[in-house]
Amino acid sequence: MNNKFKIIRLYIIVITFCNSLENKLIAQSNPTIQVRFQPPNGYKRTIEAQNSFEAYLRDLPLKPRNSYVTYYNGAKKPNYSVYEAVVDLPIGNKDLHQCADAVMRLRADYFYNSKQYDKIHFNFTNGFRVDYTKWAQGFRIKVKGNTTSWVKKAEPSFSYETYWQYLEQVFQFAGTASLSKELKPTRVSEIKIGDVFIKGGFPGHAVIVVDVAVNEKGKKVFLLAQSYMPAQEIQILKNPNSPTLNPWYSEDFGNKLITPEWNFTTNQLKCF
């Protein structure tokens, strides 16, 4: 091998090494949920279908370690042992992206990104169903007293800007009370990614399961994410009950699931 080919080979090795190192550094500084949070000893992540909602949640991007949750107005939310990480998704500049809104947004984002537009729909608190495809066709919501209706006002558009306007309209007129009625009850022993602990009401709260792992005995642990009031970025919750499992939660939590800012009962677990 002459010197020319040796130099080219060495150059390729150096470039490959640098690219690999750069990718590792990026993953360490700004990884996904499944990269940063490894399951506890004895547990393995559940197998999820590629391109599924479950896989999408598990692969949510995170901000660098020690990042603060940011409110809609740019102010920072102190940690106070509430969250372990911050999901790297924009939330807009209005006080709308709160607890149930974050759950609906994640569900809608998955369908929007996979172009399953017809599956994006939510109900207002008054029961009025709001389909994204109707909104994208240029129809807008008219609310007059207790009457809600569609009115044609804009040109058709499936742009992200139009999509976000749709979400903010949903955030404004839907919440835990409406979402809890749309979801179906499920058992904690059958908990899966995408399930929601939810207390519907005024006030109410909702947190979503974003990862699940299981051991040889079939026992599960899970990660939880939430937004809260005022509107704020989605955060991966700490587990205040078990420093050894933190941030994972065990399915064997008894009759009450204690999270940093809300407590839920076993019958408040629901699924889409």
KATA-V507963 format. One record per backbone hydrogen bond with DSSP energy under -1.0 kcal/mol. CO is the residue of the C=O (numbers start at 1). NH is the residue of the N-H. E is the energy in kcal/mol with one decimal. If there is no record, write none. Layout:
co=<CO CO>
nh=<NH NH>
e=<E E>
//
This chain:
co=<2 3 4 5 6 7 8 9 10 11 12 13 14 15 16 17 18 19 20 21 22 23 24 25 26 31 32 33 40 44 49 52 53 54 55 57 58 60 61 64 69 70 71 75 79 82 85 86 87 94 96 97 98 99 100 101 102 103 104 105 106 107 108 109 110 111 112 116 117 120 122 124 128 130 131 132 133 134 135 136 138 138 140 142 144 147 149 151 159 160 161 162 163 164 165 166 167 168 169 170 173 175 176 178 179 184 187 188 192 195 196 197 199 205 207 208 209 211 212 213 214 215 219 220 221 222 223 224 225 226 231 234 235 236 236 242 245 249 251 257 262 264 265 266 268 269 270 271>
nh=<6 7 8 9 10 11 12 13 14 15 16 17 18 19 20 21 22 23 24 25 26 27 28 29 30 62 36 37 43 214 52 56 57 58 59 60 34 33 88 67 77 233 74 71 82 238 236 63 89 96 98 232 102 103 104 105 106 107 108 109 110 111 112 113 114 116 115 119 120 132 130 127 124 122 135 136 137 139 138 157 153 154 151 149 147 144 142 140 163 164 165 166 167 168 169 170 171 172 173 174 125 179 180 182 183 271 190 191 195 209 270 207 205 199 197 225 194 223 46 221 44 218 215 251 213 249 210 237 208 235 72 87 226 84 85 246 248 222 253 264 259 257 268 269 198 186 196 184>
e=<-1.9 -2.3 -2.0 -2.5 -2.5 -2.4 -2.2 -2.2 -2.4 -2.5 -2.5 -2.4 -2.5 -2.5 -2.3 -2.6 -2.7 -2.3 -2.0 -2.3 -2.3 -2.3 -2.1 -2.0 -2.7 -3.0 -2.3 -2.6 -2.0 -3.0 -1.7 -2.1 -2.3 -2.0 -1.2 -1.6 -1.7 -1.4 -2.6 -1.3 -3.3 -1.6 -1.9 -3.4 -1.5 -2.4 -2.4 -3.2 -1.7 -2.4 -2.0 -1.5 -2.0 -1.4 -2.5 -2.8 -2.3 -2.0 -2.8 -3.3 -1.9 -1.6 -3.0 -3.0 -1.4 -3.0 -1.4 -1.9 -1.7 -2.7 -3.2 -2.1 -2.9 -1.6 -1.6 -3.0 -1.1 -1.7 -1.9 -3.0 -2.7 -2.3 -2.6 -2.2 -2.2 -3.0 -3.1 -3.0 -2.3 -2.8 -1.8 -1.9 -2.2 -2.5 -1.6 -2.1 -3.2 -1.7 -1.4 -1.8 -2.8 -2.9 -2.3 -1.1 -1.7 -2.9 -1.4 -1.9 -2.0 -2.9 -3.0 -2.3 -1.5 -3.0 -2.2 -2.2 -2.7 -2.1 -2.0 -2.4 -2.6 -1.8 -2.1 -2.2 -2.5 -2.8 -2.1 -2.5 -2.5 -2.7 -2.0 -2.6 -2.0 -3.9 -1.0 -2.4 -2.3 -2.4 -1.5 -2.7 -2.2 -3.4 -1.9 -1.1 -2.9 -2.0 -3.3 -2.9>
//
